Amino acid sequence: MVLPFVDEDKPKCYICHQGFENMEKLHDHQQTVHKDYFEFHTEQVRREPAPGDVTVF
């Protein structure tokens, strides 16, 4: 898909590819329309080393 030059500076939702006027509107859109997606992925985040990782002090 080719976008016109007028839309290149506007933020775009990476889930549904809808364009917005500013970042606040994009953030509101993602927190309302894609709320289940973000809740699922924040629960899946594990902050621990993977097996075989080497820590250098």
C-alpha positions as protocol buffer text, in pm:
chain_id: "A"
residue {
  index: 1
  type: MET
  ca { x: 0 y: 0 z: 0 }
}
residue {
  index: 2
  type: VAL
  ca { x: 130 y: 346 z: -86 }
}
residue {
  index: 3
  type: LEU
  ca { x: 43 y: 636 z: 143 }
}
residue {
  index: 4
  type: PRO
  ca { x: 22 y: 994 z: 23 }
}
residue {
  index: 5
  type: PHE
  ca { x: 287 y: 1235 z: 152 }
}
residue {
  index: 6
  type: VAL
  ca { x: 33 y: 1421 z: 366 }
}
residue {
  index: 7
  type: ASP
  ca { x: -5 y: 1121 z: 602 }
}
residue {
  index: 8
  type: GLU
  ca { x: 362 y: 1043 z: 660 }
}
residue {
  index: 9
  type: ASP
  ca { x: 395 y: 1263 z: 968 }
}
residue {
  index: 10
  type: LYS
  ca { x: 80 y: 1132 z: 1143 }
}
residue {
  index: 11
  type: PRO
  ca { x: 100 y: 846 z: 1396 }
}
residue {
  index: 12
  type: LYS
  ca { x: -51 y: 517 z: 1289 }
}
residue {
  index: 13
  type: CYS
  ca { x: -186 y: 222 z: 1487 }
}
residue {
  index: 14
  type: TYR
  ca { x: 31 y: -81 z: 1417 }
}
residue {
  index: 15
  type: ILE
  ca { x: -257 y: -321 z: 1486 }
}
residue {
  index: 16
  type: CYS
  ca { x: -531 y: -184 z: 1258 }
}
residue {
  index: 17
  type: HIS
  ca { x: -321 y: 68 z: 1052 }
}
residue {
  index: 18
  type: GLN
  ca { x: -558 y: 356 z: 1119 }
}
residue {
  index: 19
  type: GLY
  ca { x: -401 y: 706 z: 1112 }
}
residue {
  index: 20
  type: PHE
  ca { x: -450 y: 972 z: 1383 }
}
residue {
  index: 21
  type: GLU
  ca { x: -389 y: 1344 z: 1420 }
}
residue {
  index: 22
  type: ASN
  ca { x: -163 y: 1318 z: 1728 }
}
residue {
  index: 23
  type: MET
  ca { x: -16 y: 1069 z: 1976 }
}
residue {
  index: 24
  type: GLU
  ca { x: -283 y: 1133 z: 2240 }
}
residue {
  index: 25
  type: LYS
  ca { x: -560 y: 1021 z: 2004 }
}
residue {
  index: 26
  type: LEU
  ca { x: -356 y: 715 z: 1906 }
}
residue {
  index: 27
  type: HIS
  ca { x: -300 y: 627 z: 2272 }
}
residue {
  index: 28
  type: ASP
  ca { x: -672 y: 667 z: 2351 }
}
residue {
  index: 29
  type: HIS
  ca { x: -760 y: 449 z: 2050 }
}
residue {
  index: 30
  type: GLN
  ca { x: -524 y: 172 z: 2157 }
}
residue {
  index: 31
  type: GLN
  ca { x: -646 y: 182 z: 2518 }
}
residue {
  index: 32
  type: THR
  ca { x: -1012 y: 153 z: 2416 }
}
residue {
  index: 33
  type: VAL
  ca { x: -1036 y: -45 z: 2091 }
}
residue {
  index: 34
  type: HIS
  ca { x: -736 y: -277 z: 2142 }
}
residue {
  index: 35
  type: LYS
  ca { x: -758 y: -299 z: 2521 }
}
residue {
  index: 36
  type: ASP
  ca { x: -771 y: -681 z: 2527 }
}
residue {
  index: 37
  type: TYR
  ca { x: -459 y: -707 z: 2310 }
}
residue {
  index: 38
  type: PHE
  ca { x: -252 y: -484 z: 2537 }
}
residue {
  index: 39
  type: GLU
  ca { x: -377 y: -648 z: 2858 }
}
residue {
  index: 40
  type: PHE
  ca { x: -288 y: -994 z: 2727 }
}
residue {
  index: 41
  type: HIS
  ca { x: 63 y: -891 z: 2624 }
}
residue {
  index: 42
  type: THR
  ca { x: 146 y: -701 z: 2944 }
}
residue {
  index: 43
  type: GLU
  ca { x: 58 y: -1014 z: 3143 }
}
residue {
  index: 44
  type: GLN
  ca { x: 289 y: -1224 z: 2924 }
}
residue {
  index: 45
  type: VAL
  ca { x: 599 y: -1011 z: 2990 }
}
residue {
  index: 46
  type: ARG
  ca { x: 853 y: -1199 z: 3199 }
}
residue {
  index: 47
  type: ARG
  ca { x: 1159 y: -1005 z: 3316 }
}
residue {
  index: 48
  type: GLU
  ca { x: 1404 y: -1286 z: 3379 }
}
residue {
  index: 49
  type: PRO
  ca { x: 1710 y: -1410 z: 3194 }
}
residue {
  index: 50
  type: ALA
  ca { x: 1656 y: -1672 z: 2927 }
}
residue {
  index: 51
  type: PRO
  ca { x: 1821 y: -2012 z: 2974 }
}
residue {
  index: 52
  type: GLY
  ca { x: 2186 y: -1991 z: 2870 }
}
residue {
  index: 53
  type: ASP
  ca { x: 2219 y: -1613 z: 2915 }
}
residue {
  index: 54
  type: VAL
  ca { x: 2549 y: -1503 z: 3064 }
}
residue {
  index: 55
  type: THR
  ca { x: 2557 y: -1207 z: 3301 }
}
residue {
  index: 56
  type: VAL
  ca { x: 2875 y: -996 z: 3301 }
}
residue {
  index: 57
  type: PHE
  ca { x: 2950 y: -796 z: 3613 }
}
